[in-house]
């Protein structure tokens, strides 16, 4: 891999982000969406996270967006406020080059600095061995598996859950 840079995402990245996500929606099981959202919807989603002070990053290789990742609220109820869910998507031609790991590590570092205590990976489909593997390489451990909860491409899909403690995790009271 040549020059990999992880940087905050900007609205100008939306066309590339939308293309990467559309490919995942149409050809994979990493997401359980069935129709790709348009650029306006992807912009709205990004802005909602940024307005909530959640991190949203792109991986840039030689001036091209190779992937993106963000942290979002795990659940809306207030007791979950110290827990985030991560999402990571890599362009098909940029997979297996360390882009996903770099993005996840940046999310872990940033979310820890922001005071979050747990990060959850909700992985679409137990056959996503690359996603499970990169999360494990970043320190995530299995936290459960929801069996046959999604129906896509004519098959039932599981949802593996993985988790990593951030900072002090659950050993101290959050501030």
N, C-alpha and C positions, 0 to 999 in steps of 0.2 A: 504494500500500500504506500502510496506517496503521501502527500501532505494532508493529514487528517486534522481538522479543527472542529472542536465542539464549541458552539456559540449559542447565545439566546436566539430563538426563532423570531422572525419579523414578519409582518403581513406580506412583504414581498416574497416570502418563501411559500406562500399558500399554493401557488400552482404546482410546485414540485411535491409538496406535502399531499395535496389532493391526488396527484398521479400515483404516488407510492401507496396511499391508502386505497385508492380505487382498485389497484392491482390486488391488494390483499383481500378486499371484499369479493372481487369477481373470481379469483383463482385460488384462494386459500381458506384455511379454517382458523387463522389467528384471530379473526373477528367474526362475530356471529351476525353482523349486518349483512343484508342480502342485496341491497342496492347502494352503490357508492353515493355519498353526499356530494353536492356540488361545491364549488369554491366558496360561495356565499355562506353555506352552512359550515364549512371547515373554518372559515374566518370567524364566524360567530362562536364556534366551539373554542377556538384558540383564545379569542378575546375574553370569554367567560373565565377561562383558567387564569389568564394574565391579570384580569381585574380582581380575581380572588387571591392574587400573590402566589400562585403556584408556578413552579418552574416548567419551562417549555424550551427544548433545545433542538437544534439541528446539527447533524454531522455533515461537515463540508469537506469534500475531497477535491482538490484542484478546482475550486470554484463551483462545484456541482453539489447539490443536496443529495447525500447518499442515504440519509435516514433521519428520523426524528423520534423524539421521546418526550414524554411529559409526565408529571405527577398530578393527580386529581384527588378530590376527596374520596375516601373509600366508601363512605356512606354519609347521607345528609344529616343524620341525627347528631346533636352536639357532643355526645360522649365519644364519638369517633373522631373528633377534631384533631387528634394527634397521630392519626393513621392516614396514610395516602396509598393510593393504588397507582402503579406505574403502567405505562403503555409505551411500547417500542415497536417501530416499523422501519424496515430497511428495504431500500430499492432492490429489486430482484438481482440485478447485476452487481450489487455491492455486498451481497450476503457472504458470510464465512470469511470476512476480512478483518474482524475485530471491531467493526463499527458498533454493533449492538452492545458489546461489552463496554466500550468507551462511553456510550450514551448512558447505560445503566449506572456505571461508576460515577459519572457526573451527577446523575439524579440522586444517588445515595449521598454523595458529598453535600450537595446543595440542600437536600431535604433535612439532613442532619443539622446543618448550619441554621436552617429555618426553625428548628425546634421540634420537628416531627419525630416520633418515637418508633413507629413501625411502618414498613412498606410491604404492601401485598402485591403479588403478581397473580392476576387472574388470567390464566393461559387458556386461550381458545383451542381445545382439542388435545387430548393426551398423546396424540401422534406428533405433536409439535416438539420433537426431540431436540431440535436446535435451540428453541426458546427455553425449554426446561434446562438444557445443558448450560446455556450462557447465564441463566439466572443462578444455577448452582455454582458456577465458576465465580460469580460475584458475591457469594456468601448466602444466598437464599436457601432455605430448607423446605421440604414438602410440608404443607399444612392441611392437606386434605384433597379429595377429588370428588367433584360432583358428577355423578354418573348420568349419562344420557340426558342432559339438560338442554341441548341445542339440536335443532334439526336443520341441516344444511347439506346440499348436494346429495339428497336422497339417503342420508344416514344420520343416525343419532351420534352426537358428539359429547364427550366428557369435558369438564372444565377443571383442570388441576389448579390448585392454589399453592402458592409458595410465599414465604415470608422471611423478612430479615428485620432484626432489631436495629434501630438507628440510635446513635449516641448512647445514652444511658438506658435505652429501651424501657423496660418496665421496672427497673431497680430503684428509680427515684421518682419523686413527684414532679410532674411537668410544671413549667412556669409559663 
